[in-house]
Amino acid sequence: MHATEILSRIQQGKMSSEELRRLFATSQCLFTDEETLNGTDIGDINTEIVYDFLNNDNPEILEALKNETLPINVVLQNLGLLSDNALTLAGNLLFGKLPQRYTPSFYIDCVHFAGNDVDADRFIDKSTIKDTLRTQYEGAMQFLGYPL
């Protein structure tokens, strides 16, 4: 699709928001994890998880947060987790208090089928894993029987 055709379709209202989103994503001007989530704010961040992350990643920043010489919103903005006072998708999935409240389709369903056929009418075990991405990862690994 050429630029003139795109502009014409936009002006005529023939391009949906989903088409525009895909267009920006393919042009590498829009990154899904940087999109802000409506209705969120800094209060939706689990600061305990942020502190744990910073303790491993950047103890100096953590110390500045604890000493209140650096506001948490600045740290979150610099990490791309907060934008315009709203959580980004990444901020919510990594550090959200209740991530599925704003992104309900981000969870893992695990099923242990009896045999090798997914069309089997029975299964041995099933688990739905929600919460932050780290919790989902750990839950999936436990379901698969991998020690953490």
C-alpha positions in Angstrom: 0.0 0.0 0.0 1.4 3.4 -1.0 1.4 6.5 1.2 -1.2 8.3 -0.9 -3.5 5.3 -0.8 -3.2 5.1 3.0 -3.8 8.8 3.4 -6.9 8.6 1.1 -8.3 5.6 3.1 -7.7 7.4 6.4 -9.4 10.6 5.1 -12.4 8.6 3.8 -12.7 6.7 7.1 -12.1 3.4 5.4 -9.2 2.4 7.6 -10.1 0.9 11.0 -8.1 1.6 14.2 -6.9 -2.0 14.0 -5.5 -1.5 10.5 -3.8 1.7 11.6 -2.3 -0.1 14.5 -0.9 -2.9 12.3 0.4 -0.3 9.9 2.3 1.6 12.6 3.6 -1.7 14.1 5.0 -2.9 10.7 6.6 0.5 10.2 8.3 0.1 13.6 6.8 3.3 14.9 4.5 1.6 17.4 5.5 -1.0 19.9 2.7 -2.9 21.6 4.5 -3.1 25.0 4.7 0.7 25.1 0.9 1.3 24.6 -0.8 2.9 27.6 -3.7 1.2 29.3 -6.7 3.4 29.8 -7.9 3.6 33.4 -4.6 2.8 34.9 -2.3 4.9 37.0 0.8 4.5 39.2 -1.4 3.1 42.0 -1.8 0.0 40.0 1.9 -0.8 40.3 3.1 -3.4 42.9 6.0 -1.4 44.3 7.3 -4.4 46.2 8.0 -6.2 42.8 9.6 -3.1 41.4 11.9 -2.8 44.4 12.8 -6.5 44.1 13.6 -5.9 40.4 15.7 -2.8 41.1 17.5 -4.6 43.9 18.9 -7.0 41.3 19.1 -4.6 38.3 20.2 -1.3 39.8 20.6 -1.0 43.6 21.6 2.6 43.3 18.3 3.6 41.9 16.5 1.5 44.6 18.5 3.4 47.2 17.4 6.7 45.7 13.8 5.6 45.7 14.0 4.5 49.4 15.7 7.8 50.3 12.9 9.7 48.4 15.5 11.5 46.3 14.1 10.0 43.1 10.3 9.7 42.5 9.1 6.3 41.4 7.1 7.8 38.5 10.4 9.1 37.0 12.0 5.6 37.3 8.9 3.9 35.8 8.8 6.4 32.9 12.5 6.0 32.2 12.0 2.2 32.1 9.0 2.6 29.7 6.6 1.3 32.2 4.6 4.5 32.7 3.6 7.1 30.1 1.3 10.1 30.6 0.6 8.9 34.1 -0.8 5.6 32.8 0.8 2.1 32.9 2.1 0.7 29.6 1.3 -2.8 28.7 4.8 -3.8 29.8 4.4 -2.0 33.1 1.1 -3.8 33.8 2.3 -7.2 32.9 5.6 -7.0 34.7 4.7 -5.0 37.8 0.9 -4.7 38.0 -1.0 -5.4 41.2 -3.8 -7.1 39.2 -2.6 -7.4 35.6 -5.6 -9.3 34.3 -7.9 -6.4 35.4 -6.7 -4.3 32.5 -5.4 -7.1 30.2 -7.7 -10.1 30.8 -6.5 -12.1 27.8 -2.9 -12.3 29.1 -2.8 -15.6 31.0 -1.5 -19.1 30.4 -3.8 -22.2 30.2 -1.9 -25.4 30.8 -3.4 -28.8 30.0 -1.9 -32.3 30.4 -3.7 -34.6 28.0 -3.9 -38.3 28.4 -1.8 -39.5 25.4 -0.5 -37.5 22.4 -3.9 -36.5 20.9 -5.2 -33.0 21.8 -8.6 -34.2 20.6 -8.7 -36.6 23.6 -11.8 -36.4 25.6 -10.1 -36.5 28.9 -7.0 -34.8 30.5 -4.9 -35.5 33.5 -4.4 -32.0 34.8 -5.3 -28.4 33.9 -4.2 -25.1 35.3 -5.0 -21.4 34.5 -2.1 -19.2 35.5 -2.7 -15.5 35.9 -0.8 -12.6 37.5 2.4 -10.9 36.4 4.5 -12.4 33.6 7.1 -13.7 36.2 4.4 -15.5 38.1 3.0 -17.0 34.9 6.4 -18.2 33.8 7.1 -19.8 37.2 3.6 -21.4 37.2 4.1 -22.8 33.7 7.5 -24.2 34.6 6.0 -25.8 37.8 3.2 -27.3 35.7 5.7 -28.8 33.3 7.6 -30.2 36.2 10.8 -28.1 35.8 12.5 -27.2 39.1 13.0 -23.4 39.5 
